[in-house]
Amino acid sequence: MASSKSSMEAHLELYEIILSAAKPMALRAAVLLNIPDIIAIHGSQNPLSVDQIASHISSSTNKPAHTDYLFRIMRLLASISVFTEETTIDYGGTPQFKYGLTSISKLLVKNDAQQSCAPTVLAINLKCIVDGYQYLHDSVIEGCHAFTKANGMGIFEYNSHNPEANRIFNEGMATNTGPLMAHVVKIYDGFKSLKSVVDVAGGVGSALSVIVAEYPHIHGINFDLPHVIRTASPIHGVEHVEGNMFEQIPPANAVFMKWILHDWDNEQCLKILKNCYEAIPEDGKVLIVDAVIDEEEGMKRQAGLLFDMCMMAACTGGKERTWKEFEDLFYKAGFNSYRVIKLPFLQSLIEISK
């Protein structure tokens, strides 16, 4: 009996893994249907029924929402704590389900632009990225990059040819920049002595906007590829500069990089870090905000490993790294010291110096 139960549990766990792709796809559907915002606006006092949610979807799309499909999506997401679920019985004896926000779905409310993770849901689940997962086995056999195998080119070249994917990707990368950078500027006091900061691959300048708002004496240089800079809006105190970090980085007192090194393999990271070394003076700093794979078991380690698979599927050799792997890169690039500042996020702040 015990072995039979163990076998059944193993089968159930296997099916949970096999079918887990449904979770981000259902989450993506909820974001595209604006369900977190609908509940936040219309269900702040009381949870909403499926019919009520469907009615608001229909009003915004001018198309009738199919309640059975909607219910099945909501039921799954409630089972993994994305929404709350309440069940009542109507006069006919039919169960009625109502849904509210949880701490998870509150992160997806798009009306709160500074906090919302909704753009990240859409960016990480872009079809071009999801297609990359189909070729993970090829990367083992051929040593190829899964994204390139799936799409015929690397992700950054792909985005340069696909404006909509580029927009979704850049918005996703800017997600959580506000809350994360609020902690960075609060915890790191080294900004006080800096006159200039260049944000390498800074996207549309979201991180720099927080830095210069807190430290207006700093001249910010937002440095990224031309097709990214073209989408950036003017920011007071920030100069948008086009360029390629593998060729040269504009000089500044400090180089800032948020979730950049994990996009690249070790050889490419060394090129970037050596260019950072050349861009700063002898007393300059390089500030890196990146995830680190924790050696201890737990949710943070699991999240790091999942992001590592995302990098393997989406980037040209990208990976999440351990402390030892980061340390090896820093010293090989010529830096002599580094210190780590923990943040209440998956990422940490690493300061390296000559």
N, C-alpha and C positions, 0 to 999 in steps of 0.2 A: 504493500500500500504506500509506504514511504517513497519507494523509488518511482512508483507511478505518479505520485504527486509532484515529485521533483521533475520528472519528465514533462508533465503538464505545465509547470511553472516555466521551464526552459522554453517550451514552445510559445507560451504567451509572451515571454520576454523577447524572443526572436521576432515574433510578429509585431511587437511594439517598435522594435528597431526598424524592421523592414518597411513599415507603414508610416514611419515618423516624418517622411517628406510631406505628408498631408498637413502637418502642424504649421510650418511657415507659409504654405500656400493658403491655408484657411486664414491665417493672420494677415497675409497680404490682401486677401479678398475683403476682410473686415476694414482694413485701412482704406482701400480703394472705394468702399461703400460708405466711408465716413461714419461707421458705426460708433467708435469711441466718442466722436464729437456729438453725434446725435444723442447718445445717452447722457453725455456731460451737459448738454444744453437743455434737453427735454426730460431727462430722468434724474435730475440732481436730487429731487426730493423722494421720488419713488421709482423703483425699477420699471422698465418698459417691457411690454409684451412684444412678441414677435410681430403681431399685426401692427402695433404702434411703430416699431422700428421700420417695418416694411412701408408704412404710409409715408414716413419722412424720406425714405430712399426714393419712393415713387415721385414725391414732390420735387426732389432735386434733379432727378434724371428724366422726368416726364415719361417714364415707362413703368408698367406695373411690375412690382417686385414679387417674385415667386416665394411665398411664405414657407413652403415645405423645404426648399433648398436653403433658405435663410435659417430656418430652425436647425437644420442639421449642422450648418457651420457654427451657429451659436452654441449648440449642445457640445460639440467637440471642444471649442475654445473654453467653454465653462469648465469642462472636465480637466483642463490643464491650468485652471486658475486665471485665465485671461479675463473672464467675466464672472460675476456672481450669477447664480441661478436659483430662482424661487419657484416652487410649484404650488399651485392652488387648484381646487376642483370646482368647475362651474356648476350651474344648476342642472345641467344634463349629465353630470358625472364625468365630463371630459377634463383631463388635466390641462391646465394653462401654465405656461412658463413665462417668467419675467426675468429680465437681465439687467444687471447694474455693473458699475465699474469696480475693478480691483486696483491694487497698487500697480499691477502690470499694465492694465489698459489705460490707466491715467497717464502713463508715459507715452501713450499713442495719440493723445488729444492734440490735434494739429493747431487748434486755436492758440495753444500755448507754444508759440514758435521757438522760444528759447529752451524749452524743456523737452519738446516732442521728439520721440524716437521713430515716429511714423516714416520720415524720409529714409531712415536706415533700413527699415523693413522693406521698402520698395527698392532701394539700391542693392542690397545684398541678394534680393530675389529677382533681379533683372534676368531676363531669359538668357542673355549671353553668358552670365555667370553660372546660372543653374545648369546650362548645357555643358559647362566645363567639368562638372562632377561626373558626367558620363565617360570621361576619359582619364580618370584617376589611374585605372589599371594600365593604360597606355604609357602614362608617365613612368611607371615602374619598369615596364618592358623596354620602352624606347628612350627613356630619359627626356621625353618631350615635355612641354608645358601644356597642361590640360586645356586652358582657355584658348591658346593658339591653335591647338589641334581641333577644337570645336568651332572656332570662328575664323580661322585663317590668318589671324594677326593677334598681337598682344592687346591687352585691355586699353592701354592709353592711346594706341593707334586707332583701335576700334572706336573709342569715344570721340576722337578727332573727326571721324567720318560719320558719326551718328549723333546729331545735336540733342535729340531727346534723351538718349541713353546718357550722354554727357551731362545734361541738366540734372537728371535723376541721381546720377552717381555723385556729382558735386554737392547736391543738396544733402544726400545721405552722409557724405563725409563731413559736412558741416554740422550734422546733428550732434547734440550734446556738447558742442564746443563751448557754448555759453556757461553751463554749469561746471564743466571740467576746468575751463580757463579761469572761472571765478575762484576756484580753489588754488589754481597755479599762482595767480597774481597775489592771492592772500598769503599763501604759504612761502613762496620764494621771494625773499627780500633783495635778491641780486639785481632786480630791475632798476632799483633806485640809482645805481651808479652807471647805468648804461645810457649812452646818447643815441645809439642806433641798434636796431634789431632787424635782421632779415629772416623772414619766414620762408624756408625752402619748401617748395611744393605746397604753398599756403592756400591753394584753392582760390576762393573768392575773397579771402582776407578775414574770415570770421575770427580766427584766433588773434590776429594782430589788432583787430578792432577792440577787443577786450583789453589787450595790453596797453594800447595808447590811450584808451579811455581812462584807465587807472593811473597811467604814468604819461601824461600829455607832453612831457619834455622829450620823450623818445620819438625819434624819426623811424617809422616803420616802413620796411620794404617788403612787399608781397611779391614773391618770386615764383613763377610757374610757367608752364608751357603756353604758347600763344592762344591755343583754342580754349584754355581755361581762363586766362586773363581777359579774353574778349567777353566773358560772361560776368566779370566782376564789376560791381557798382562802385562809384567813388566813395572813399572813406576818409574822413578828416584825419590828417596826420599820417596817412598811409600812401605810399607811392607804389603803384602796380608796375612791375617790371617783367617783361617776357624773357625767357631764356631756358637753358637746359642745365640742370644741376650736375650732369655727368661731364660737362665741358668746363663750366666756371660758375662760381657763386659770387654775387656782389659783396664787396667788403663791408663789414659792420663790426660793432663791438661784440655782438653776440649773434650766433646762428640758432634759430629755433626750428625744430622739426617735430610735428605731431603726427604720429602713425604713418611714418614715411619709410623707415628702414625695414619694416616688416613686409614691404612690397617687393623686396629685392633679395637676390642671393648674396652670398658673402663677398664675392668678387665685386659686384656692383656696389654693395654697401661700402666697401673699402674705397672705391672711387669717390663716392659721395663724401665720406668722412675726410678723405685727404683734401678734397676741395674745400670742405668746411675749415680744415686746419689752415689752408692758405688764405681763407677769407677773413680770419680774425687776427687781431694783434697778439703780442706775446701774453698779455694779461686778459685776452678774450675768453669767451666761454661758448660752448655748444650745449644747448638745452634740448634734450630729447624726451618727448612724451610718447611712450610706447608700452605695449603689454609685455609682461614677462611671464614665462611659464613657471608657475610655482612648483617647487619640488614636493610640497606636501599635498596630499589628496584633499579635495574639497571642491566647492562650486567654482572658485576662481581658477583652479587648475583645469577643471573640465571646460570652462568657458574659453580658456587659453588654447586648449587642444582643439576645440571646435573652430575657433578662429584660424588656427593653423591649417585645418583642412580647407577652410574658405580661401586662405592665401594660396594653397596648393592648387585649388580649382580655378581661382580668379586671376592670379598674378604670374608674372614671368619669373618664377623661381622664388617668390616671396615665402616667408615663414615667420612664425613666432619663435622667439629665442629664450633660452635660459640666461641667468646672470653670467654664467661662465662663458657662454657664446658671445654675449655682448662685450664682456671684458676683453676677450681675445681680439675682437674687432677694434676696440678703442686703442689698445696698445700697438697693434699692427699698423694702425693709421698714424701713429706717432704721438698720441696723447699720453700724458704721464700720470694723470690722476682722474678719478671720478668719484662722485658721491650720489647717493640715491635718496630721493625724497618720496615717501609713500603718499599716495593719494587715495581717497575713498572711491576709487573707480578700478576698472580692470587695469588701466595704465598706471605707470609710475613716472615721476619726473627724474631724469638722470642729467646731472651737470658734469660735463667733462671739460678738462682744461689742458693747456700745453705744459 
